[in-house]
Structures are given as structure tokens and as C-alpha cells.
Amino acid sequence: MDIETSHIPTGTLRSVRGDAERWDERWAGAAPARPEPPDGLGSVSVDLPAAGRALDVACGMGGQVVWAARRGLDVVGLDVSPVAVEATWQLARAHGVARRVDVRLHDLDAGLPADLGRFDLVICQRFRAPGIVPALVAALADGGLAVLSVLSAVGAAEPGPHHAPPGELAAVVRATDADVLLSTEGDGRAVVVARAPAGRAHPG
């Protein structure tokens, strides 16, 4: 499977392929994922959708994709790694939910695909890209739920370049029209759960 590169400036193609290769190396030796909810849901009382559409950005090996599909949602998963995309398909087949899953190879440095539509649930776990967070919130349907997490410098034993500075994730979400239901940070991780308002105005 090849990464679609027609929309990516020529100067960034090396970086895109490098990202894919780096994540392929990481995921190639990983055990299959287990279907499990995203970080943070055990710490807040929310009504989760049991139907509709979900989006998992940087979906990795597909644990949250398949968790959402088993709940009854139709799920789009995005990841730059062909190994991760194939693993997500295999996990969906193993759990009998492949018909509910649409997993796509996509470089998130280019933003979200233009044809996604709206979602009742948006998941993005441990992927730090502050510039894409407003687009994730904008992709929520009225009343839709976003469950986001990143590695954080707060409480991290050895913060690295992929750890967010204190408060970054919460600040980016609060700059949108979403209502923050949960914001926690510590032990090297930040989690935000937020809900889009009902009756929000969508661009035409």
C-alpha cells in the first residue's frame, strides 16, 4: 500500500516517508492491540454514542478503532504507517467488525482528509499535533465527543521532543467552541475530553 502523495509538497515527501518508516519499525514488532477505550473515559461521566460515526486519528494498531466499532459505530481510522493500517484491518476482522471500519493510510502533517464529514466521536491518542486539534473539534457533529491525549512534560521521567509543554493540549481545546468536560495532566500524559455544543454553526 502506498501513501497518497499528490497533495503533499515535494519538499515534504522525504519527511512523510521517514515518518512512515519510523512507525513501521515500531509497530512491526508489536503484539496485536486489544480493543479498549481511549485514555480518560474512566475518569469522567459521559454518555458515549452507541451508534453513528467515529474518527480515530493516528490510530496505530487499531485498539480504539475496534473498541468503537464493537460499540456500534462506523469508524474511520487514519495512520501514516502501512504496518499499523494492516494491523487495524486484521484486528477488525478478528473481532467481526470489519464492515464497520474504514482505515486509511494518511499523513497527518497534511491535515485531515477533506472528505471526512462529521463524527459523533473523535479519538486522538498520544499524538501531539496542536495545529490539527481545531480541525478535530470542527469535525465533531453537534454534541459530539472528543477524547484526546498526548505525552506531557508534566511528571515525565525524561521529557523528550514529543512531550507537550504544560497545559498545551487543554489550551488548544479551550480556544475552540467545545466544552471541556475533563482536563488532567500528570505522570507524563495529558488528557482532555470535550463535547461540541448542540446547534453549533458549521461552515457552508
BALO-436534 format. One record per residue (C-alpha): residue number from 1; z negated, y, x. Coordinates in steps of 0.25 Angstrom, whole numbers, plus 5000, padded with zeros to 4 digits. Each point is the difference from the previous one (the first is absolute). Layout:
BEGIN
+-----+------+------+------+
|   i |    Z |    Y |    X |
+-----+------+------+------+
| NUM |    Z |    Y |    X |
...
+-----+------+------+------+
END
This chain:
BEGIN
+-----+------+------+------+
|   i |    Z |    Y |    X |
+-----+------+------+------+
|   1 | 5000 | 5000 | 5000 |
|   2 | 5004 | 5014 | 5006 |
|   3 | 4993 | 5013 | 4998 |
|   4 | 5008 | 5009 | 4992 |
|   5 | 5003 | 5012 | 5009 |
|   6 | 5011 | 5008 | 4994 |
|   7 | 4990 | 5011 | 4995 |
|   8 | 4992 | 5001 | 5014 |
|   9 | 5005 | 5010 | 5010 |
|  10 | 5006 | 4993 | 5012 |
|  11 | 4989 | 5005 | 5009 |
|  12 | 4989 | 4993 | 4993 |
|  13 | 5007 | 4986 | 4999 |
|  14 | 4993 | 4996 | 5013 |
|  15 | 4987 | 5003 | 4995 |
|  16 | 5003 | 4993 | 4987 |
|  17 | 5004 | 4987 | 5007 |
|  18 | 4988 | 5001 | 5009 |
|  19 | 4990 | 5001 | 4988 |
|  20 | 5007 | 4988 | 4994 |
|  21 | 4999 | 4992 | 5013 |
|  22 | 4985 | 5004 | 5002 |
|  23 | 4996 | 4996 | 4986 |
|  24 | 5008 | 4987 | 5001 |
|  25 | 4993 | 4996 | 5013 |
|  26 | 4987 | 5003 | 4993 |
|  27 | 5003 | 4992 | 4987 |
|  28 | 5007 | 4989 | 5006 |
|  29 | 4987 | 4993 | 5005 |
|  30 | 4992 | 5004 | 4987 |
|  31 | 4995 | 4990 | 4990 |
|  32 | 5005 | 5001 | 4986 |
|  33 | 4994 | 5011 | 4992 |
|  34 | 4990 | 4997 | 4988 |
|  35 | 5003 | 5008 | 4987 |
|  36 | 4988 | 5010 | 5000 |
|  37 | 4998 | 5014 | 4994 |
|  38 | 5001 | 5012 | 5009 |
|  39 | 4989 | 5006 | 5007 |
|  40 | 4991 | 5009 | 4992 |
|  41 | 5001 | 4994 | 4986 |
|  42 | 4987 | 4992 | 5001 |
|  43 | 4993 | 5014 | 5002 |
|  44 | 5005 | 5007 | 4987 |
|  45 | 5000 | 4997 | 4986 |
|  46 | 5015 | 5002 | 4995 |
|  47 | 5009 | 4994 | 4989 |
|  48 | 5011 | 4993 | 5008 |
|  49 | 5013 | 4998 | 4994 |
|  50 | 5003 | 4986 | 4995 |
|  51 | 5015 | 5003 | 4998 |
|  52 | 5010 | 5010 | 5004 |
|  53 | 5005 | 5003 | 5014 |
|  54 | 4993 | 5000 | 5014 |
|  55 | 5005 | 5005 | 5014 |
|  56 | 4994 | 4995 | 5013 |
|  57 | 5004 | 5009 | 5012 |
|  58 | 4999 | 4993 | 5013 |
|  59 | 4997 | 4987 | 4993 |
|  60 | 4999 | 4992 | 5012 |
|  61 | 4999 | 4985 | 4997 |
|  62 | 4999 | 5002 | 4985 |
|  63 | 4986 | 4998 | 4997 |
|  64 | 4999 | 5012 | 4990 |
|  65 | 5014 | 4998 | 4995 |
|  66 | 4997 | 4986 | 4995 |
|  67 | 4986 | 5004 | 4995 |
|  68 | 5006 | 5011 | 4991 |
|  69 | 5012 | 4990 | 4996 |
|  70 | 4989 | 4990 | 4996 |
|  71 | 4994 | 5011 | 4991 |
|  72 | 5013 | 5001 | 4992 |
|  73 | 5006 | 5012 | 5007 |
|  74 | 5014 | 5001 | 5005 |
|  75 | 4999 | 5004 | 5015 |
|  76 | 5008 | 5007 | 5010 |
|  77 | 4996 | 4997 | 5015 |
|  78 | 5005 | 5008 | 5011 |
|  79 | 4999 | 4997 | 5015 |
|  80 | 5008 | 5002 | 5013 |
|  81 | 4997 | 4986 | 5005 |
|  82 | 5010 | 4989 | 4997 |
|  83 | 4989 | 4990 | 5003 |
|  84 | 4991 | 5007 | 4990 |
|  85 | 5010 | 5001 | 4989 |
|  86 | 5004 | 4985 | 5002 |
|  87 | 4985 | 4996 | 5000 |
|  88 | 4998 | 5008 | 4987 |
|  89 | 5011 | 4993 | 4993 |
|  90 | 4994 | 4986 | 5004 |
|  91 | 4987 | 5004 | 4995 |
|  92 | 5005 | 5005 | 4987 |
|  93 | 5008 | 4987 | 4999 |
|  94 | 4988 | 4991 | 5003 |
|  95 | 4992 | 5007 | 4989 |
|  96 | 5011 | 5000 | 4990 |
|  97 | 5002 | 5015 | 4998 |
|  98 | 5013 | 5002 | 5008 |
|  99 | 5007 | 5004 | 4987 |
| 100 | 4990 | 5012 | 5000 |
| 101 | 5002 | 5004 | 5014 |
| 102 | 5011 | 5009 | 5006 |
| 103 | 4997 | 5001 | 5015 |
| 104 | 5008 | 5009 | 5008 |
| 105 | 5003 | 5003 | 5015 |
| 106 | 4998 | 5015 | 5002 |
| 107 | 4996 | 5010 | 5011 |
| 108 | 4989 | 5009 | 4994 |
| 109 | 5002 | 5010 | 5011 |
| 110 | 5012 | 5004 | 4991 |
| 111 | 4991 | 5002 | 4988 |
| 112 | 5001 | 4991 | 4987 |
| 113 | 5013 | 4995 | 4994 |
| 114 | 5006 | 5009 | 4990 |
| 115 | 5002 | 4990 | 4989 |
| 116 | 4985 | 4995 | 4998 |
| 117 | 4996 | 5007 | 4987 |
| 118 | 4986 | 5001 | 4996 |
| 119 | 4988 | 4990 | 5001 |
| 120 | 4987 | 4997 | 4993 |
| 121 | 4994 | 4995 | 5014 |
| 122 | 5003 | 5005 | 5014 |
| 123 | 4994 | 4993 | 5012 |
| 124 | 5001 | 5004 | 5014 |
| 125 | 4990 | 4993 | 5009 |
| 126 | 4997 | 5003 | 5015 |
| 127 | 5013 | 5008 | 5002 |
| 128 | 4998 | 5014 | 5005 |
| 129 | 5011 | 5010 | 4996 |
| 130 | 4994 | 5012 | 4994 |
| 131 | 5014 | 5006 | 4997 |
| 132 | 5003 | 4989 | 4990 |
| 133 | 4987 | 5001 | 4992 |
| 134 | 5005 | 5011 | 4991 |
| 135 | 5012 | 4991 | 4997 |
| 136 | 4992 | 4988 | 4997 |
| 137 | 4992 | 5009 | 4990 |
| 138 | 5012 | 5005 | 4994 |
| 139 | 5005 | 4986 | 4998 |
| 140 | 4989 | 4997 | 4990 |
| 141 | 5002 | 5000 | 4985 |
| 142 | 4991 | 5008 | 4991 |
| 143 | 4986 | 4994 | 5002 |
| 144 | 5005 | 4991 | 5012 |
| 145 | 4990 | 4996 | 5010 |
| 146 | 5002 | 5002 | 5016 |
| 147 | 4992 | 4991 | 5009 |
| 148 | 5001 | 5005 | 5014 |
| 149 | 4994 | 4997 | 5014 |
| 150 | 5002 | 5003 | 5014 |
| 151 | 4993 | 4997 | 5013 |
| 152 | 4990 | 5011 | 5003 |
| 153 | 4993 | 5006 | 5012 |
| 154 | 4987 | 5001 | 4992 |
| 155 | 4992 | 4988 | 5005 |
| 156 | 5011 | 4994 | 5008 |
| 157 | 4995 | 4993 | 5013 |
| 158 | 5013 | 5004 | 5008 |
| 159 | 5008 | 5010 | 4992 |
| 160 | 5015 | 4999 | 5003 |
| 161 | 5012 | 5008 | 4997 |
| 162 | 5002 | 4993 | 4986 |
| 163 | 4986 | 5005 | 4996 |
| 164 | 4999 | 5012 | 4991 |
| 165 | 4991 | 5011 | 5003 |
| 166 | 4988 | 5002 | 4990 |
| 167 | 5004 | 5004 | 4986 |
| 168 | 5015 | 5000 | 5002 |
| 169 | 5003 | 4990 | 4989 |
| 170 | 4991 | 5006 | 4990 |
| 171 | 5005 | 5014 | 5003 |
| 172 | 5015 | 4996 | 4998 |
| 173 | 4997 | 4993 | 4987 |
| 174 | 4992 | 5012 | 4995 |
| 175 | 5011 | 5009 | 5002 |
| 176 | 5008 | 4993 | 4990 |
| 177 | 4998 | 5000 | 4985 |
| 178 | 4993 | 4986 | 5000 |
| 179 | 4985 | 4999 | 4996 |
| 180 | 4992 | 4993 | 5012 |
| 181 | 4991 | 4989 | 4994 |
| 182 | 4995 | 4995 | 5013 |
| 183 | 5000 | 5005 | 5014 |
| 184 | 4993 | 4992 | 5011 |
| 185 | 5001 | 5001 | 5015 |
| 186 | 4992 | 4992 | 5011 |
| 187 | 5001 | 4988 | 5009 |
| 188 | 5014 | 5004 | 5004 |
| 189 | 5006 | 5000 | 4987 |
| 190 | 5003 | 5011 | 4989 |
| 191 | 5002 | 4996 | 4985 |
| 192 | 5005 | 5009 | 4989 |
| 193 | 5002 | 4996 | 4985 |
| 194 | 5007 | 5010 | 4992 |
| 195 | 5006 | 5001 | 4986 |
| 196 | 5012 | 5008 | 4995 |
| 197 | 4997 | 5009 | 4988 |
| 198 | 5005 | 4997 | 4987 |
| 199 | 5011 | 5009 | 4995 |
| 200 | 5004 | 5004 | 5014 |
| 201 | 5013 | 5008 | 5002 |
| 202 | 5011 | 4992 | 5007 |
| 203 | 5012 | 5006 | 5007 |
| 204 | 5012 | 4999 | 4992 |
+-----+------+------+------+
END
